[in-house]
Amino acid sequence: MQNLDSALTGATTVILGAVTLCLALRYASGRKLHPSEPTVVPPWIPFIGHLLVPGSRIYVVTDPSLAAAIQRNSKVLSFTPLIPDITKRVLGLDDGTVDVVRQNLDPEPGDPRGFLADMHDVVYASLGPGHYLNSLSCEASQELCLQLCELKDNLQSGPLPGGKTDLLSLVRHIVSTGTARYLFGEVNPISGDPELEQAFWDFDEGVGELLIGIFPSITASQAYRGREKIVAAFINYLESNHDVGAAQIVRDRIRVEREWEMSPETIARSALSFLFAGIVNTTTTTFWVVLRLFADPQLLASVRGELRAALAASEEKIGHDTLSITIVRDRCPTLSAVFRESLRIGSENFSVRLIKEDTMLAEKYFLKKGAIVQISGGVIHSDKSIWGDDVDEFNPSRFLGAKTRSGGFHPAAFRGFGGGKTLCPGRHFAINEILLLAAMIVLAFDIESPDGGPVSVPFKNDRVMPVHILEPSLEDRPQVVIKPRDDAGLLSRLIVTVIENHLTRFCEQAFLGVRMFLDARLLARGTSVAAAKSAELGSLETQPLCHRIAARLLVNNCHLLHGQDETAELADTGRLTRDFIDSYAASLAICDLERGSFAIPRECSKFREPALSKVEVAKTPHLHVSTVEIDKCLEGLAQSDSSWTTWISYRHKAVRFCEIAKSDNEKDSTIHLYKKVTEIIKRFSEKVEVQVEEQLRRVDYLMRKTTEATDSLLPRTESLKSQLKGLDRLINEKLMAVSKQSALEVQSGLQDATQLHDVVNILLESIRKNQVQIVMEHNNALQTVRRDTFDGVETMMATIATAASSSVRLQSQLEETELRADRVMEKQNKLEKSLDRLQKFSHDMFLSHGSHQDKLDSAQRSVMGILGALQGVESSTNRIHSNFFSGTGWSWWPHILCPAASLFLGSYRLAPSIARNLLLLGLGEVAGLTISAAQVIRVDTSMPSIHNALPNILKTTFNDTAQMFHEAHDL
């Protein structure tokens, strides 16, 4: 029983000591680095934390107003520095490529531009609202329509195998095949190859594991193999020059990558990332939209009514069997609301920023340099204070008429496309594509559960890393029955269009439809650069007065730029030129924003039409605003994603407008030169006409002379003709005689040839028989030689294989023997060192043995003296033990209070130290054990003899125990 009590006491001591240590470490790890730092949630597991990010802090933002503040402060809180490492892990980029990507990640105006900045320009210029976006949206929707036509034909020819299908897999196939075709052309690495299509989705399902980056070929083997298969297919695609049939945005990306001297493998990995961006979120969002619609018959009927009205309006405005993307966005609010609500529920993305320097967020929270700040989209999307008590329910009506703060929620609360500088550049294209694909499915098909009722909506799988819109788990994917409707024939005739120059309330900003890279695209179509620039500047003439005034002030001051291109201007000419570009770019952007009824910052009042109309055109370059006013206006525009993106677009166009003005001046000089050249050509033409007339007269004279000579030759020609007839008769008579003689000789020769033929046949037959016999003998000999040779080779190969196997085994044994010998040697060295320390410790113990023996003898004498007294007070001891020491608390409280008191007294007002705390806990535990030992003795401590002897015994025992503890610690 005593052993059991001791074991329980020891276990309790260890547990309480560990708990005490964890609490102390948790308190130390939860301290703030700054008084204004956000509340730190300390980890319950010391040294590890909430995530496997030792020594790092992650600030999590769940308030939309703070999210907006982070988005505005893009210079200090930036996602760009994280891109190189993320792409290296996910795409498998080599170190050289990552070094190129790291160059000039966030260039300021005037700084050299890096690879990411150039690629950013290509993507934002192509996917911003305008003509190219409309064209690409139409091409994508038309290709997806063709995919649905194939599905309709397959369903009409017979039901799908099993009668039901996995809806997510079906949407995946349609979107991945269609996207690969309209982006990379008919000949692309995905469409038409089910293995490569499956390899892509294997890569998608393991992106989270690849992002961890720890031995990806092992920890994310399926995704790793899928990625490498796709990359190999893209390398073959590039080497075969199939990219000439790709979309313009793909060709522009490849052009930029080749300008940065990237290898075909790197370009292939970049193409995979672009394909991933174009497929995955579009697929998952379309799946949720379609599933939500067919799960609610009333909602489905409402959307079908809107789509029929949109189809009728498109046919009325454009033509029969047409569907306008613009009209669908304008006149199908329920479909748009279902789309946004599906994004709200399915999107749990994190907008991540690196803190580049210490900063105060919203003048309230201190953020430490080098830490990470995350905007938690999932938490914001599930906040009841923003979306209401039904936040967990699917309710698209919350988005009907609610797009701004006045409509019911903060603009930064909807995180479906991110926000700020990392706002998805392809969001306009994705909206067009998803709405049109869902619209065509709703119009052409009926989808129901296998039992004939509405489909059920599973829960999203939120137990995975949210790298994109979440999907249901594999076992929860809905199985559905899909049938073509009577209206499905419309798909074969449907033409998808866009009504351009039409301002819709769904647009987030109104661009002029002239892209930054319009020159390059028009050149590719055979149009000159001058014509492209004229078209760009000419488009301003059709805009309201505000645009015309800003453009006039811009063009009239263009000679400040000295005719340089944009990169040279921003790098060479200092702040004055940058102010000039930023100012008029802001004016043009504000003109667009006013036309779209957007809120204009108060700081930008001098950039609006009333102020611009009062500015006079000077003979020298002059700005009507100061540098400070420009910076304040830009800060105001940066508070809105739409305003900032619009200004960025016009900033790139400012230099190009000046080039147009310069080309107009050059055109005047060219016209003057053309007039002079025309006059010279006219004078030269008059002299040439005189010379030509003279030459024609000489030709006429020669023709008359030739005719006279021909007439004099006619009599001689008749005489020659009669002589030729007589010669013909003579030749015919001689020829007949010769022919008869030749026929006789030929017949005789044929008889001789027949005889010769017979002789030759006999000779050939004899030769053939001899040849056959020779061939047979030769074949037999060859077979014999081959058989002997094969037997010899097999024997030799077996011998070589045996020798090689023996050599490999011998080599492995030798290597293993060497390793074992090394390990034995290492263990022997360690053993020798341990023996040396043991010998020294034994010697010290031997030296201290004498003193210990004397102390033990003294203790024995004291104990013998005490035993006499103990026999006399045995009964008193028993009564004291039963009344006082029998309490349950006395057996364990020393093990708790002593370590706690030791830890508190030893670390009071000292800096935290794990080693010191552990030592203090050990000393406290020794004290507790000593007090417990005193309990076992059960003596009456009130007697004078015990009072005199017991302190000496305890002191001696404690000192010896401490000395042994120190000696064991040193050993």
Secondary structure by P-SEA (a helix, b strand, c coil): caaaaaaaaaaaaaaaaaaaaaaaaaaaaacccccccccccccccccccccccccbbbbbbccaaaaaaaaaaccccccccaaaaaaaaaccccaaaaaaaaccccccccccccaaaaaaaaaaaaacccaaaaaaaaaaaaaaaaaaaaaaaaaaacccccccccaaaaaaaaaaaaaaaaaccccccccccaaaaaaaaaaaacaaaaaacccccccaaaaaaaaaaaaaaaaaaaaacccccccaaaaaaaaaaaaacccaaaaaaaaaaaaaaacaaaaaaaaaaaaaaaacaaaaaaaaaaaaaaaaaaaaccccccccaaaaacccaaaaaaaaaaaaaaccccccccccccccccccccccccbbbbccaaaaaacccccccccccccccccccccccccccccccccccccccccccaaaaaaaaaaaaaaaaaacccccccccccbbbbbccccccccccccccccccbbbbbbbcccccccccbbbbbbcccccccccccccccccaaaaaaaaacccaaaaaaaaaaaaaaccaaaaaaaaaaaaaccccccccaaaaaccccaaaaaaaaaaaaaaaaaaaaaaccccccccccccaaaaaaccccccccccccaaaaaaaaaaaaccaaaaaaaaaaaaaaaaaaaaaaaaaaaaaaaaaaaaaaaaaaaaaaaaaaaaaaaaaaaaaaaaaaaaaaaaaaaaaaaaaaaaaaaaaaaaaaaaaaaaaaaaaaaaaaaaaaaaaaaaaaaaaaaaaaaaaaaaaaaaaaaaaaaaaaaaaaaaaaaaaaaaaaaaaaaaaaaaaaaaaaaaaaaaaaaaaaaaaaaaaaaaaaaaaaaaaaaaaaaaaaaaaaaaaaaaaaaaaaaaaaccccccccccccccaaaaaaaaaaaccccccaaaaaaaaaaaaaaaaaaaaaaaaccccccaaaaacaaaaaaaaaaaaaaaaaaaaac
